[in-house]
Amino acid sequence: MRISARADYAVRAALLLACGEAKGSPLKAEAIAEAQDIPHKFLEGILNDMRRGGLVVSQRGVNGGYKLARPADGISIADVVRAVDGPLVSVRGVRPPELSYSGPAESLLPLWIALRANVRQILEGVSLADVTSGRLPAEVHALTEDPAAWTNP
């Protein structure tokens, strides 16, 4: 799986909005872009996708900006990635259940399905609140304790 720049920027913007959730005031796109070193115009498109995906709401005017559409503990990292990039796992742009293989490649389909299931389990199991609080779920933390997880094979 490859995390695109769009997905990375979207998650970082959502995390900043989650941190501002307690204050209740919207954050301007310019402030988010500056705080996270994200190109402003690129961020505007990402925030629009997140708004269409029901993750953020925008408010116009002098005190306008963006806020999360629901509490940070109710928005998973998977929600954010899907809003800006679509399906979490695809093969040649096709969702695994829509694929079919024959011959020696026949066992690829269950492999892609298993990969998708694992990616979903991790990304759907971690909320914005988990990340901002620094308290990742135990199963995620356990995966990072394996030294091999930090190296390039």
N, C-alpha and C positions, 0 to 999 in steps of 0.2 A: 504494500500500500504506500502511496506517495501522498504526503500532505502538501497541498498546493499553497502558494503564497496567499491566495484568497482565503483559504481555510485558516491558515495561521493568523493572518490579520484579523479575520472575523472573530476568532476565539479571543485574541488579545483585546480587541475592542469590547467584546461582550464582558470580559473579565473586568475591564475598567468601569464599565457601566454597572456591573455587579457591586463593585467597591463603592460606587456613588449612590447605590440603592438606598442606603440608610439616610442620606441627606435629602433624598426625594426630589432634588432639582435636576433638570435635564443637563446633559453634557453636550456641548457643541462639537460638531465633527472636527473642527479645527483643533480644539483642545485634545481630542482623542488622538488625532493624527500626530500632533506634536509630542504628546506624552509617550506614544508607542513607536515613533519614528516610522509612520506609515504615510505614503504619498496621499495627500488630501483628496484629490480627484478619484483615486482608486478606492479610497475608503468610502466616499460618498456612494459609489455603486454598490459596495458591500453592504453598507447600512440600508440602502434601498431594498436589496435582496432580503436582508434580515427583517425589514419592516413587512415586506410582502409575505414572508414566512411566519409572521406573527410573533417574532421574538423581541422586537423593539417597537416602540411607538415614537413618533416625532411630534414635536410641538413647535409651531411657528412663533415668530416674534422675538423681541429683545431678550426675553428670558427663555427662549426656545432652545431646542436641542433634541437629544435622544435619551430615552430611558428604556429599561427592560419592560417588556409587556406583561411579565409575570415574575414572581419571586425567583431569585437566582438558584434556589434549591430545587426549583421545578423545571430548570432548563439544563439539559445534558449537553456535553460537548458534541455528541452525535447530532443533536438538534441544530446546533450552530453550523457544523460542517455540511449537513444536508441542505440547509437553507441557502448556502452559497455555492456548493459544489455538486449537489445531487446525491445519488447513492453513495454509500460509504465504500463499497467494493463493486467494481465492474470489470469486465474482461472485454477489451476492445469497445468500451462504451455500452456493453450489454450487461444487464443484471444476470448473475449466475443461474437462477432458475429458468431463464429463457434460452439457455445454451443447450446444445446436445453434441455429444462426441461419439465416435465409433472406433472400433479397432483398439489399438494399444492406448489411445487417448481417452478411452471410455471412463477410466478412473479419475480423470481430471475434474469432472463435474463435482463429485463429492468433496474433492480437495478444495475447490473454490468455495463451495458451500460452507465447509468447515472454517476456512479462512474468514469468510464473511461473518459467521457466527461468533468467532473469537473477537474480531474487530468490534462488532456490535456490543458484545458483552463488556468490553473495556469502555468504549466511548459512551454507551448508554448508561453505564453504571457510575459515571463521574459527572457531577453537576458543576455549574459555575461556582456555586457556594463551596463545594469541596476544594476546588483549586484555590479560590481566594483565601480560604481559611488555612490552607496548607495541610489539610487533613484528607489525603487521598484514601480511598477504600483500601483495606488490608490486602486484598488480592492484587491490586495494582502495585502497591508498595512492595509486595513480595516479589513480583516479577522484576523489579528494578534492583533487587539485592543480588541477583545472579550477575557476576562480573562479565559474563559473556554477552549480556544484554547491552553493555556499554561499548563493545568493540565491533569493528567491522570485520566480519568473517571473510 
